Structure formats: C-alpha cells, structure tokens
Amino acid sequence: MKGIRVAKPTGGDVYHNETMNDEQLKLSLHNIKITKELCK
C-alpha cells in the first residue's frame, strides 16, 4: 500500500494516498508535527 502513514490523535493510522494535493499534504505533515510536540 503506497502512501503516507499518519497517526490519528484518537489512535490508529490513516493512510493518505499519493493523489492527495499539496495543500492536504502540508496540512497533514503540520498536524503530525503538532502531535509530536504535544506528545513530548
């Protein structure tokens, strides 16, 4: 399965496929960064 694995704050993973547009991708990566910061 191709795509980027994104952990949901609620648990589990969401897979974003390669057809996602740049805006969605940036938002997802931004959310991951925030989530990682919160988990420290």
C-alpha positions, 0 to 999 in steps of 0.5 A: 500500500503506497502512501503516507502513514499518519497517526490519528490523535484518537489512535490508529493510522490513516493512510493518505494516498499519493493523489492527495494535493499539496495543500492536504499534504502540508496540512497533514505533515503540520498536524503530525508535527503538532502531535509530536510536540504535544506528545513530548 
